[in-house]
Amino acid sequence: MSEKTTDGRLAKGEQRRRELIAATISIVAREGVAGVSHRAVAREAGLQPTAAAYYYKAIDDLLTAALTQCMEEDAAYVRDLAESGEAGLRGFAEQMARAVAAPVHLVAEFELFLLASRRPELRKATANWTDALAAFARSHTDSPARVRALAAAVDGMLIQALVTDDPPTVDDYEEVLRDILEKP
């Protein structure tokens, strides 16, 4: 077997995994964790009914992969904002508003986040998100209390925005971020 063939198979397998994770996130956002089955995920991804079980032996493996991807993507974005200094505050507020305006990913994240409260093996991914929020806060303040307050406020504001008809604006988010992080 040639190296090119092997690399092609690996790339195809990685692509299938990405498709299955995206399908899982869509199902979780639409139906909750209870809607996730191998068959439902494969159907959502437009793949053969056995594809999800081939790549992810257990539903927990699929949910773990989906949660990990969601949290890694968001954590990386927030860490990048932490390096942006003052511009990062506005950028973070803009990202929060975007997440609420198109909430499929956000709804899935909170569903999976709650699942992690019952399944300790999923907590590593949620810790990645919390650590990124702390890094962002520490880029603006030395106060441990403000660091904790920012993490709680961000998650609280995002989840509250999902259940209101009038979500906060970018300016609203920025005002709260500044209030928590700026020195008196």
Secondary structure, DSSP 8 states (H G I E B T S, - for coil): --HHHHHHHHHHHHHHHHHHHHHHHHHHHHH-GGG--HHHHHHHHT--TTHHHHH-SSHHHHHHHHHHHHHHHHHHHHHHHHTTTHHHHHHHHHHHHHHHHSTHHHHHHHHHHHHHHH-GGGHHHHHHHHHHHHHHHHTT---HHHHHHHHHHHHHHHHHHTT-SS---HHHHHHHHHHHHS--
